[in-house]
């Protein structure tokens, strides 16, 4: 546990050094805040679940970054066309058998471990972009709605009501069904954008119809993602804005924008951070569900949900290992984020932190 | 502001929400670049007159706002027709919704049976192995891709031990459905309510005394219901645990202890006050189940509302998409509304 604490302290030190270099004296002015961060780092390193989750997330992120680079098999070669026997080979563990992929192959004879490395990148990119845009839109609307009140609040809340009243999966399915053909045309014309996307997803630029499908999954999910954030932020802002320090800030003549960003946002941030962490898991599973239903990318993209749905057709006789392994991959990604979120909720809650500080001082 | 005033205000806010939902659904559907009429008529009947006829019938030649007004008018008067099955959309939807209600109810039974006792035990024995198990159960449930769980449950309980079936859906006999649909004509007001309840196949069969159908329904639906309950059971148990612990830490429980009340009485007080968050989560969960479990219905091959909507979207079936989204949005609003009313019933301090 100690290593985690030390690593986190080094990270905090690096950050304060950078801030000090930009504005000299920053660390003295914010010494209480830095102390609070260190306490958080300590509380986090004490939580076994959190450390485990953090470790799993770390592995997920590393695999997402290097996965497509280290993957030893190209996903676009259909081996079963030349050699049909390669289809759905069962797992082959080293001491008992050799010469075949360790965990078997999928319907095109590709090694499923190599394919899942591409899958890590795709699902990570989808979930992080969706959660980022969803939370930014949600936070901005929530801040404005909670702080301004009146007509603006009413309009924004009706809008969130509308989007929350939709069954989110259905709305996303509708968007994912409508968008791809439009985006495909756009990607066909704008080669630079296509290249950027293919680098981000770790796919080939030739796959641009599939990139269009991935892009539409992004858009579909962002559309259904923001209302949750708006609701939470608005609720917290409503209670924060009644505090005397906001009144004081208003009397000082600060602009609305400055009050929102400098004085209200930091006070509503911790529930949002926890929600973002949990949402990374939800978004991963949601994206996998969409492509499981056939609304994400198609052949030959090795998207995890899509590969499971293909293997489902031969389940369980031939493809049990594919469903089991890829299911475990998804479980691993989502569980990592959920464990991390579970621990962060405790760490970011000032009450548990104070209790911990108190206990440690007594000892 | 009294309760009646509050409720009236809430009901009025339904209207803009529903209009917004319809408008967005319509815009999304309208944005589909493919020609829906071609998809409806099908390749076999693809001649110019047929296309023109259908196009006229659904006002595809008119500008979009006229078409939208047409759809809304048809929706509100209940005349909308499913252009693929040539049947009234509402009779299709009510039939499928009945099956979704069955699934939701059975799943909800499982959910309550799993979640609440586990949560109570976890709260009583905080930091014990049971508590730890509940935490892990909740985490796995929210991290497991649902379709993988469905596949493995099918593998064990269908492929290895044939305890269920994955085809068809048990329905009451024809004489029974005829009897139930004739009820509104026989009894004035109550008939409508009874017939609406009876349109859920399971209840209809129970009313006619066809016990076999009820048993068959349980046999057919228990697996998807269990799967859905397993996914959120741990989460419910955690909510139950946390809200009980929250209440147990409050001053009035301390006071009750100081007064020397028996343990049973103290737990009674605590449970009643812990009910509010539990009711919220259970209510919203039930609402979610009612709006159709798309993936479960697809994997387990259940002709419920979720599968109907999914099929409609993939076949560009506008009228069905619009009508079913409208229904699902209405369910969401009503469930939220009912949950709010239940608050006021449970907790006399809550006054709107």
Interface residues (C-beta under 8 A of the other chain):
Chain A: X49 X158 X159 X161 X162 X164 X165 X166 X167 X169 X170 X171 X173 X174 X175 X177 X178 X181 X182 X278 X281 X282 X285 X288 X289 X292 X293 X294 X305 X308 X309 X312 X315 X316 X320 X323 X324 X326 X327 X330 X331 X334 X335 X337 X338 X339 X342
Chain B: X13 X16 X17 X18 X20 X21 X24 X25 X28 X29 X31 X32 X33 X34 X135 X139 X140 X142 X143 X144 X145 X146 X147 X148 X151 X152 X154 X155 X159 X288 X291 X292 X294 X295 X298 X299 X306 X309 X310 X313 X314 X321 X325 X328 X329 X332 X333
